[in-house]
Amino acid sequence: MDITQTFYDNMAAQYDKLFLDWQSTTHEQALILSKLFSDSGFDKTARILDCACGIGTQAIGLAAIGYTVTASDISDGELTEAAARAEKNGVNIRFMHADFCALSDTFSEKFDIVIAMDNALPHMLTPDALEFAVRSIIGQIRSGGIFAASIRDYDSLLATKPPYSPPYIHKTDKGQRVSFQTWVWNGDNYRLTQYIIDDEAELGISKFECEYRATRRDELTQKLLDNGCCEVVWKFPEETGFYQPILVARKRKIQVCEGNG
């Protein structure tokens, strides 16, 4: 098991603590994504694959507003958590264990829309690994379909390479919760440590470690264009209301030539 799987398996039961109100967030983000889908010409008949579903933050919200959603992840811990949350929310989602670098190993069908939110792609630690992931993901989208993904604004972060992220402080019924990350840089790669501090009746501290590669927008755009996309558009938080930049890439339509005879 690699560091990414371990990170998410260990964090699955506490991932919702990163949000002030996870339940409300699922609905808010679903509406943001639904508008992006609508702007790209898709309605709620579109078949969606969330290929980095985590605990179901986007998948559950989208299913709740009427989309047909399949969700996959490499973390069995997060898939178990997501399935329980889907049942609690009364939504029907097909959950599958799958590596988004090898989606065709799990899925034979193609989807209208594939999403990978919450900085999933920068887990690819080399340019070659990123291209492999992009090729796999675009290969699972039907002709004319779209890929939507969010990543951190690394174009800005790489200018200063900050050693930590600003903390989130959430009030709880019994006190408060503080979450923040420290970042140790090695070139464009960095090792992230996520801390979650529950300062309630008793003090509880959890930490989880993972690795990322700061992925520039131009690099990701070019890899998408080189692997079957005809258009890549970046949407920023001030426009969408989402907390990270979102790319929307359209897969090139396959031209079918008809003979005269």
Phi and psi restraints in degrees (value plus and minus 20) as a CYANA .aco file:
   2 ASP   PHI    -106.8   -66.8
   2 ASP   PSI     156.0   196.0
   3 ILE   PHI     -84.0   -44.0
   3 ILE   PSI     -50.9   -10.9
   4 THR   PHI     -89.2   -49.2
   4 THR   PSI     -66.4   -26.4
   5 GLN   PHI     -80.3   -40.3
   5 GLN   PSI     -64.4   -24.4
   6 THR   PHI     -81.9   -41.9
   6 THR   PSI     -63.5   -23.5
   7 PHE   PHI     -75.3   -35.3
   7 PHE   PSI     -70.5   -30.5
   8 TYR   PHI     -97.7   -57.7
   8 TYR   PSI     -54.0   -14.0
   9 ASP   PHI     -79.9   -39.9
   9 ASP   PSI     -66.9   -26.9
  10 ASN   PHI     -89.5   -49.5
  10 ASN   PSI     -49.8    -9.8
  11 MET   PHI    -112.1   -72.1
  11 MET   PSI     -27.9    12.1
  12 ALA   PHI     -73.0   -33.0
  12 ALA   PSI     -65.7   -25.7
  13 ALA   PHI     -93.1   -53.1
  13 ALA   PSI     -33.0     7.0
  14 GLN   PHI    -137.6   -97.6
  14 GLN   PSI     -19.0    21.0
  15 TYR   PHI     -79.3   -39.3
  15 TYR   PSI     -55.1   -15.1
  16 ASP   PHI     -86.2   -46.2
  16 ASP   PSI     -36.3     3.7
  17 LYS   PHI     -90.2   -50.2
  17 LYS   PSI     -31.9     8.1
  18 LEU   PHI     -95.1   -55.1
  18 LEU   PSI     -30.2     9.8
  19 PHE   PHI    -131.4   -91.4
  19 PHE   PSI     126.8   166.8
  20 LEU   PHI     -84.3   -44.3
  20 LEU   PSI     -63.2   -23.2
  21 ASP   PHI    -166.8  -126.8
  21 ASP   PSI      74.9   114.9
  22 TRP   PHI     -79.1   -39.1
  22 TRP   PSI     -61.3   -21.3
  23 GLN   PHI     -81.0   -41.0
  23 GLN   PSI     -64.8   -24.8
  24 SER   PHI     -86.1   -46.1
  24 SER   PSI     -56.3   -16.3
  25 THR   PHI     -81.9   -41.9
  25 THR   PSI     -58.3   -18.3
  26 THR   PHI     -78.8   -38.8
  26 THR   PSI     -61.2   -21.2
  27 HIS   PHI     -91.8   -51.8
  27 HIS   PSI     -64.9   -24.9
  28 GLU   PHI     -80.4   -40.4
  28 GLU   PSI     -65.3   -25.3
  29 GLN   PHI     -90.6   -50.6
  29 GLN   PSI     -53.3   -13.3
  30 ALA   PHI     -81.7   -41.7
  30 ALA   PSI     -60.6   -20.6
  31 LEU   PHI     -87.2   -47.2
  31 LEU   PSI     -58.4   -18.4
  32 ILE   PHI     -82.0   -42.0
  32 ILE   PSI     -67.9   -27.9
  33 LEU   PHI     -86.0   -46.0
  33 LEU   PSI     -60.1   -20.1
  34 SER   PHI     -80.9   -40.9
  34 SER   PSI     -57.6   -17.6
  35 LYS   PHI     -85.7   -45.7
  35 LYS   PSI     -61.4   -21.4
  36 LEU   PHI     -80.9   -40.9
  36 LEU   PSI     -61.5   -21.5
  37 PHE   PHI     -83.8   -43.8
  37 PHE   PSI     -65.5   -25.5
  38 SER   PHI     -81.7   -41.7
  38 SER   PSI     -62.3   -22.3
  39 ASP   PHI     -82.4   -42.4
  39 ASP   PSI     -44.0    -4.0
  40 SER   PHI    -114.8   -74.8
  40 SER   PSI     -14.1    25.9
  41 GLY   PHI      75.9   115.9
  41 GLY   PSI      -4.4    35.6
  42 PHE   PHI    -134.5   -94.5
  42 PHE   PSI     121.1   161.1
  43 ASP   PHI    -130.3   -90.3
  43 ASP   PSI    -186.6  -146.6
  44 LYS   PHI     -97.5   -57.5
  44 LYS   PSI     -16.3    23.7
  45 THR   PHI    -102.7   -62.7
  45 THR   PSI     -28.7    11.3
  46 ALA   PHI     -83.8   -43.8
  46 ALA   PSI     118.9   158.9
  47 ARG   PHI    -114.6   -74.6
  47 ARG   PSI     105.4   145.4
  48 ILE   PHI    -134.0   -94.0
  48 ILE   PSI     119.3   159.3
  49 LEU   PHI    -136.0   -96.0
  49 LEU   PSI      99.8   139.8
  50 ASP   PHI    -114.8   -74.8
  50 ASP   PSI      82.1   122.1
  51 CYS   PHI    -109.1   -69.1
  51 CYS   PSI     -15.9    24.1
  52 ALA   PHI    -164.3  -124.3
  52 ALA   PSI      42.2    82.2
  53 CYS   PHI     -95.4   -55.4
  53 CYS   PSI     -38.9     1.1
  54 GLY   PHI      36.2    76.2
  54 GLY   PSI    -152.8  -112.8
  55 ILE   PHI    -108.4   -68.4
  55 ILE   PSI      -8.7    31.3
  56 GLY   PHI      75.2   115.2
  56 GLY   PSI      -1.6    38.4
  57 THR   PHI     -74.6   -34.6
  57 THR   PSI     -68.7   -28.7
  58 GLN   PHI    -105.9   -65.9
  58 GLN   PSI     -61.4   -21.4
  59 ALA   PHI     -79.9   -39.9
  59 ALA   PSI     -65.0   -25.0
  60 ILE   PHI     -87.9   -47.9
  60 ILE   PSI     -62.3   -22.3
  61 GLY   PHI     -81.7   -41.7
  61 GLY   PSI     -62.6   -22.6
  62 LEU   PHI     -86.9   -46.9
  62 LEU   PSI     -61.6   -21.6
  63 ALA   PHI     -82.9   -42.9
  63 ALA   PSI     -56.5   -16.5
  64 ALA   PHI     -86.9   -46.9
  64 ALA   PSI     -45.1    -5.1
  65 ILE   PHI    -121.2   -81.2
  65 ILE   PSI      -8.6    31.4
  66 GLY   PHI      93.2   133.2
  66 GLY   PSI     -17.4    22.6
  67 TYR   PHI    -102.4   -62.4
  67 TYR   PSI     132.6   172.6
  68 THR   PHI    -109.3   -69.3
  68 THR   PSI      96.4   136.4
  69 VAL   PHI    -143.7  -103.7
  69 VAL   PSI     111.9   151.9
  70 THR   PHI    -130.0   -90.0
  70 THR   PSI     120.2   160.2
  71 ALA   PHI    -151.6  -111.6
  71 ALA   PSI     118.1   158.1
  72 SER   PHI    -159.4  -119.4
  72 SER   PSI     140.6   180.6
  73 ASP   PHI    -184.3  -144.3
  73 ASP   PSI     142.9   182.9
  74 ILE   PHI    -109.3   -69.3
  74 ILE   PSI     -30.4     9.6
  75 SER   PHI    -117.4   -77.4
  75 SER   PSI      92.7   132.7
  76 ASP   PHI     -85.8   -45.8
  76 ASP   PSI     -52.3   -12.3
  77 GLY   PHI     -81.7   -41.7
  77 GLY   PSI     -64.2   -24.2
  78 GLU   PHI     -92.5   -52.5
  78 GLU   PSI     -54.7   -14.7
  79 LEU   PHI     -82.6   -42.6
  79 LEU   PSI     -60.6   -20.6
  80 THR   PHI     -82.8   -42.8
  80 THR   PSI     -64.6   -24.6
  81 GLU   PHI     -83.9   -43.9
  81 GLU   PSI     -62.6   -22.6
  82 ALA   PHI     -84.1   -44.1
  82 ALA   PSI     -62.1   -22.1
  83 ALA   PHI     -82.8   -42.8
  83 ALA   PSI     -60.2   -20.2
  84 ALA   PHI     -85.3   -45.3
  84 ALA   PSI     -60.0   -20.0
  85 ARG   PHI     -90.7   -50.7
  85 ARG   PSI     -55.5   -15.5
  86 ALA   PHI     -83.2   -43.2
  86 ALA   PSI     -63.3   -23.3
  87 GLU   PHI     -82.9   -42.9
  87 GLU   PSI     -62.9   -22.9
  88 LYS   PHI     -82.2   -42.2
  88 LYS   PSI     -53.7   -13.7
  89 ASN   PHI    -106.9   -66.9
  89 ASN   PSI     -22.8    17.2
  90 GLY   PHI      49.8    89.8
  90 GLY   PSI      12.9    52.9
  91 VAL   PHI    -136.6   -96.6
  91 VAL   PSI     130.6   170.6
  92 ASN   PHI    -123.6   -83.6
  92 ASN   PSI      91.0   131.0
  93 ILE   PHI    -150.3  -110.3
  93 ILE   PSI     116.5   156.5
  94 ARG   PHI    -106.4   -66.4
  94 ARG   PSI      97.8   137.8
  95 PHE   PHI    -123.7   -83.7
  95 PHE   PSI     115.1   155.1
  96 MET   PHI    -156.7  -116.7
  96 MET   PSI     122.8   162.8
  97 HIS   PHI     -98.7   -58.7
  97 HIS   PSI     102.5   142.5
  98 ALA   PHI    -177.5  -137.5
  98 ALA   PSI     124.4   164.4
  99 ASP   PHI    -112.2   -72.2
  99 ASP   PSI     105.6   145.6
 100 PHE   PHI     -90.5   -50.5
 100 PHE   PSI     -24.5    15.5
 101 CYS   PHI    -103.1   -63.1
 101 CYS   PSI     -28.0    12.0
 102 ALA   PHI    -167.9  -127.9
 102 ALA   PSI      33.7    73.7
 103 LEU   PHI     -84.1   -44.1
 103 LEU   PSI     -52.8   -12.8
 104 SER   PHI     -87.2   -47.2
 104 SER   PSI     -36.7     3.3
 105 ASP   PHI     -89.6   -49.6
 105 ASP   PSI     -42.8    -2.8
 106 THR   PHI    -129.4   -89.4
 106 THR   PSI     -56.9   -16.9
 107 PHE   PHI    -135.1   -95.1
 107 PHE   PSI     110.2   150.2
 108 SER   PHI    -112.9   -72.9
 108 SER   PSI     -47.3    -7.3
 109 GLU   PHI    -106.4   -66.4
 109 GLU   PSI     141.6   181.6
 110 LYS   PHI    -127.9   -87.9
 110 LYS   PSI     136.4   176.4
 111 PHE   PHI    -137.3   -97.3
 111 PHE   PSI     134.8   174.8
 112 ASP   PHI     -89.1   -49.1
 112 ASP   PSI     -58.7   -18.7
 113 ILE   PHI    -157.7  -117.7
 113 ILE   PSI     113.2   153.2
 114 VAL   PHI    -138.7   -98.7
 114 VAL   PSI     117.1   157.1
 115 ILE   PHI    -144.6  -104.6
 115 ILE   PSI     132.0   172.0
 116 ALA   PHI    -168.0  -128.0
 116 ALA   PSI      71.9   111.9
 117 MET   PHI    -117.8   -77.8
 117 MET   PSI     157.2   197.2
 118 ASP   PHI      40.7    80.7
 118 ASP   PSI      24.0    64.0
 119 ASN   PHI      44.5    84.5
 119 ASN   PSI      16.6    56.6
 120 ALA   PHI     -93.3   -53.3
 120 ALA   PSI     -62.4   -22.4
 121 LEU   PHI     -81.6   -41.6
 121 LEU   PSI     -54.4   -14.4
 122 PRO   PHI     -88.0   -48.0
 122 PRO   PSI     -18.8    21.2
 123 HIS   PHI     -89.2   -49.2
 123 HIS   PSI     -35.0     5.0
 124 MET   PHI     -97.2   -57.2
 124 MET   PSI      93.1   133.1
 125 LEU   PHI    -109.6   -69.6
 125 LEU   PSI     -21.7    18.3
 126 THR   PHI    -158.5  -118.5
 126 THR   PSI     138.8   178.8
 127 PRO   PHI     -77.8   -37.8
 127 PRO   PSI     -58.7   -18.7
 128 ASP   PHI     -85.2   -45.2
 128 ASP   PSI     -60.6   -20.6
 129 ALA   PHI     -84.2   -44.2
 129 ALA   PSI     -60.2   -20.2
 130 LEU   PHI     -83.1   -43.1
 130 LEU   PSI     -63.3   -23.3
 131 GLU   PHI     -84.5   -44.5
 131 GLU   PSI     -57.8   -17.8
 132 PHE   PHI     -81.5   -41.5
 132 PHE   PSI     -63.3   -23.3
 133 ALA   PHI     -85.2   -45.2
 133 ALA   PSI     -64.9   -24.9
 134 VAL   PHI     -80.8   -40.8
 134 VAL   PSI     -63.9   -23.9
 135 ARG   PHI     -81.6   -41.6
 135 ARG   PSI     -61.9   -21.9
 136 SER   PHI     -83.2   -43.2
 136 SER   PSI     -67.2   -27.2
 137 ILE   PHI     -85.8   -45.8
 137 ILE   PSI     -68.5   -28.5
 138 ILE   PHI     -84.6   -44.6
 138 ILE   PSI     -51.0   -11.0
 139 GLY   PHI     -85.2   -45.2
 139 GLY   PSI     -37.2     2.8
 140 GLN   PHI    -119.1   -79.1
 140 GLN   PSI     -12.3    27.7
 141 ILE   PHI    -126.0   -86.0
 141 ILE   PSI     118.3   158.3
 142 ARG   PHI     -90.2   -50.2
 142 ARG   PSI     142.6   182.6
 143 SER   PHI     -75.6   -35.6
 143 SER   PSI     106.8   146.8
 144 GLY   PHI      64.1   104.1
 144 GLY   PSI     -22.8    17.2
 145 GLY   PHI     -98.5   -58.5
 145 GLY   PSI    -198.7  -158.7
 146 ILE   PHI    -150.7  -110.7
 146 ILE   PSI     136.4   176.4
 147 PHE   PHI    -138.6   -98.6
 147 PHE   PSI     109.9   149.9
 148 ALA   PHI    -142.4  -102.4
 148 ALA   PSI     111.9   151.9
 149 ALA   PHI    -166.9  -126.9
 149 ALA   PSI     129.6   169.6
 150 SER   PHI    -138.4   -98.4
 150 SER   PSI     122.9   162.9
 151 ILE   PHI    -158.7  -118.7
 151 ILE   PSI     142.7   182.7
 152 ARG   PHI     -80.9   -40.9
 152 ARG   PSI     140.4   180.4
 153 ASP   PHI    -101.7   -61.7
 153 ASP   PSI      54.3    94.3
 154 TYR   PHI     -89.8   -49.8
 154 TYR   PSI     -44.3    -4.3
 155 ASP   PHI     -77.8   -37.8
 155 ASP   PSI     -56.3   -16.3
 156 SER   PHI    -102.2   -62.2
 156 SER   PSI     -62.4   -22.4
 157 LEU   PHI     -84.5   -44.5
 157 LEU   PSI     -53.8   -13.8
 158 LEU   PHI     -88.2   -48.2
 158 LEU   PSI     -37.4     2.6
 159 ALA   PHI     -89.0   -49.0
 159 ALA   PSI     -49.4    -9.4
 160 THR   PHI    -143.1  -103.1
 160 THR   PSI     -39.9     0.1
 161 LYS   PHI      26.7    66.7
 161 LYS   PSI      47.2    87.2
 162 PRO   PHI     -83.8   -43.8
 162 PRO   PSI     127.6   167.6
 163 PRO   PHI    -103.4   -63.4
 163 PRO   PSI     -25.0    15.0
 164 TYR   PHI    -181.2  -141.2
 164 TYR   PSI     144.7   184.7
 165 SER   PHI    -120.7   -80.7
 165 SER   PSI     132.3   172.3
 166 PRO   PHI     -79.9   -39.9
 166 PRO   PSI     123.2   163.2
 167 PRO   PHI     -95.7   -55.7
 167 PRO   PSI     130.0   170.0
 168 TYR   PHI    -121.7   -81.7
 168 TYR   PSI     111.0   151.0
 169 ILE   PHI    -140.4  -100.4
 169 ILE   PSI      95.2   135.2
 170 HIS   PHI    -136.0   -96.0
 170 HIS   PSI     108.5   148.5
 171 LYS   PHI     -93.5   -53.5
 171 LYS   PSI     117.9   157.9
 172 THR   PHI    -142.8  -102.8
 172 THR   PSI     154.6   194.6
 173 ASP   PHI     -83.2   -43.2
 173 ASP   PSI     -46.6    -6.6
 174 LYS   PHI    -132.5   -92.5
 174 LYS   PSI     -16.2    23.8
 175 GLY   PHI     139.0   179.0
 175 GLY   PSI    -138.2   -98.2
 176 GLN   PHI    -172.1  -132.1
 176 GLN   PSI     141.5   181.5
 177 ARG   PHI    -146.7  -106.7
 177 ARG   PSI     113.9   153.9
 178 VAL   PHI    -140.7  -100.7
 178 VAL   PSI     109.1   149.1
 179 SER   PHI    -150.6  -110.6
 179 SER   PSI     119.4   159.4
 180 PHE   PHI    -178.6  -138.6
 180 PHE   PSI     148.9   188.9
 181 GLN   PHI    -147.1  -107.1
 181 GLN   PSI     125.1   165.1
 182 THR   PHI    -129.3   -89.3
 182 THR   PSI     126.0   166.0
 183 TRP   PHI    -146.0  -106.0
 183 TRP   PSI     104.4   144.4
 184 VAL   PHI    -130.1   -90.1
 184 VAL   PSI      94.4   134.4
 185 TRP   PHI    -108.7   -68.7
 185 TRP   PSI     123.9   163.9
 186 ASN   PHI    -159.7  -119.7
 186 ASN   PSI      69.6   109.6
 187 GLY   PHI      49.7    89.7
 187 GLY   PSI    -149.4  -109.4
 188 ASP   PHI    -107.9   -67.9
 188 ASP   PSI     -26.5    13.5
 189 ASN   PHI    -114.2   -74.2
 189 ASN   PSI     135.3   175.3
 190 TYR   PHI    -169.9  -129.9
 190 TYR   PSI     128.9   168.9
 191 ARG   PHI    -117.7   -77.7
 191 ARG   PSI     104.4   144.4
 192 LEU   PHI    -124.2   -84.2
 192 LEU   PSI     114.5   154.5
 193 THR   PHI    -138.2   -98.2
 193 THR   PSI      98.7   138.7
 194 GLN   PHI    -114.6   -74.6
 194 GLN   PSI     103.2   143.2
 195 TYR   PHI    -127.9   -87.9
 195 TYR   PSI     117.1   157.1
 196 ILE   PHI    -147.5  -107.5
 196 ILE   PSI      98.0   138.0
 197 ILE   PHI    -133.6   -93.6
 197 ILE   PSI      95.3   135.3
 198 ASP   PHI    -115.9   -75.9
 198 ASP   PSI      86.4   126.4
 199 ASP   PHI    -124.1   -84.1
 199 ASP   PSI      60.5   100.5
 200 GLU   PHI    -143.7  -103.7
 200 GLU   PSI    -156.8  -116.8
 201 ALA   PHI     -79.4   -39.4
 201 ALA   PSI     -57.8   -17.8
 202 GLU   PHI    -146.1  -106.1
 202 GLU   PSI     132.5   172.5
 203 LEU   PHI    -106.0   -66.0
 203 LEU   PSI     106.7   146.7
 204 GLY   PHI    -147.2  -107.2
 204 GLY   PSI     113.9   153.9
 205 ILE   PHI    -147.2  -107.2
 205 ILE   PSI     107.8   147.8
 206 SER   PHI    -143.2  -103.2
 206 SER   PSI     127.3   167.3
 207 LYS   PHI    -159.8  -119.8
 207 LYS   PSI     124.4   164.4
 208 PHE   PHI    -159.7  -119.7
 208 PHE   PSI     118.0   158.0
 209 GLU   PHI    -138.0   -98.0
 209 GLU   PSI     123.3   163.3
 210 CYS   PHI    -173.5  -133.5
 210 CYS   PSI     157.0   197.0
 211 GLU   PHI    -149.0  -109.0
 211 GLU   PSI     126.6   166.6
 212 TYR   PHI    -158.6  -118.6
 212 TYR   PSI     144.5   184.5
 213 ARG   PHI    -145.3  -105.3
 213 ARG   PSI     105.1   145.1
 214 ALA   PHI     -85.7   -45.7
 214 ALA   PSI      91.1   131.1
 215 THR   PHI    -122.2   -82.2
 215 THR   PSI      99.0   139.0
 216 ARG   PHI     -96.2   -56.2
 216 ARG   PSI     129.4   169.4
 217 ARG   PHI     -81.8   -41.8
 217 ARG   PSI     -60.7   -20.7
 218 ASP   PHI     -82.2   -42.2
 218 ASP   PSI     -59.0   -19.0
 219 GLU   PHI     -84.4   -44.4
 219 GLU   PSI     -67.4   -27.4
 220 LEU   PHI     -86.0   -46.0
 220 LEU   PSI     -60.0   -20.0
 221 THR   PHI     -78.2   -38.2
 221 THR   PSI     -66.1   -26.1
 222 GLN   PHI     -85.2   -45.2
 222 GLN   PSI     -58.8   -18.8
 223 LYS   PHI     -86.5   -46.5
 223 LYS   PSI     -56.0   -16.0
 224 LEU   PHI     -86.9   -46.9
 224 LEU   PSI     -62.9   -22.9
 225 LEU   PHI     -86.3   -46.3
 225 LEU   PSI     -53.1   -13.1
 226 ASP   PHI     -96.4   -56.4
 226 ASP   PSI     -34.1     5.9
 227 ASN   PHI    -142.8  -102.8
 227 ASN   PSI      18.7    58.7
 228 GLY   PHI      87.7   127.7
 228 GLY   PSI     -19.7    20.3
 229 CYS   PHI    -116.5   -76.5
 229 CYS   PSI     126.3   166.3
 230 CYS   PHI    -125.8   -85.8
 230 CYS   PSI     -30.7     9.3
 231 GLU   PHI    -175.8  -135.8
 231 GLU   PSI     117.0   157.0
 232 VAL   PHI    -153.6  -113.6
 232 VAL   PSI     102.7   142.7
 233 VAL   PHI    -141.2  -101.2
 233 VAL   PSI     114.5   154.5
 234 TRP   PHI    -122.5   -82.5
 234 TRP   PSI     112.6   152.6
 235 LYS   PHI    -134.5   -94.5
 235 LYS   PSI     116.1   156.1
 236 PHE   PHI    -129.8   -89.8
 236 PHE   PSI     139.3   179.3
 237 PRO   PHI     -72.5   -32.5
 237 PRO   PSI     -57.5   -17.5
 238 GLU   PHI     -85.1   -45.1
 238 GLU   PSI     -40.5    -0.5
 239 GLU   PHI    -113.9   -73.9
 239 GLU   PSI     -61.0   -21.0
 240 THR   PHI    -116.8   -76.8
 240 THR   PSI     -49.4    -9.4
 241 GLY   PHI      68.2   108.2
 241 GLY   PSI     -21.9    18.1
 242 PHE   PHI    -104.0   -64.0
 242 PHE   PSI     133.3   173.3
 243 TYR   PHI     -99.3   -59.3
 243 TYR   PSI     -30.5     9.5
 244 GLN   PHI    -149.1  -109.1
 244 GLN   PSI     137.9   177.9
 245 PRO   PHI     -79.6   -39.6
 245 PRO   PSI     122.2   162.2
 246 ILE   PHI    -140.6  -100.6
 246 ILE   PSI     112.2   152.2
 247 LEU   PHI    -119.4   -79.4
 247 LEU   PSI     125.3   165.3
 248 VAL   PHI    -146.0  -106.0
 248 VAL   PSI      93.8   133.8
 249 ALA   PHI    -135.3   -95.3
 249 ALA   PSI     111.4   151.4
 250 ARG   PHI    -120.7   -80.7
 250 ARG   PSI     111.9   151.9
 251 LYS   PHI     -95.3   -55.3
 251 LYS   PSI     117.4   157.4
 252 ARG   PHI     -80.3   -40.3
 252 ARG   PSI     116.3   156.3
 253 LYS   PHI     -95.0   -55.0
 253 LYS   PSI     119.5   159.5
 254 ILE   PHI    -102.2   -62.2
 254 ILE   PSI     103.8   143.8
 255 GLN   PHI    -105.1   -65.1
 255 GLN   PSI     104.7   144.7
 256 VAL   PHI    -122.6   -82.6
 256 VAL   PSI      99.9   139.9
 257 CYS   PHI    -115.7   -75.7
 257 CYS   PSI     110.2   150.2
 258 GLU   PHI    -122.1   -82.1
 258 GLU   PSI     116.8   156.8
 259 GLY   PHI     -97.9   -57.9
 259 GLY   PSI     147.7   187.7
 260 ASN   PHI    -106.9   -66.9
 260 ASN   PSI     -34.5     5.5
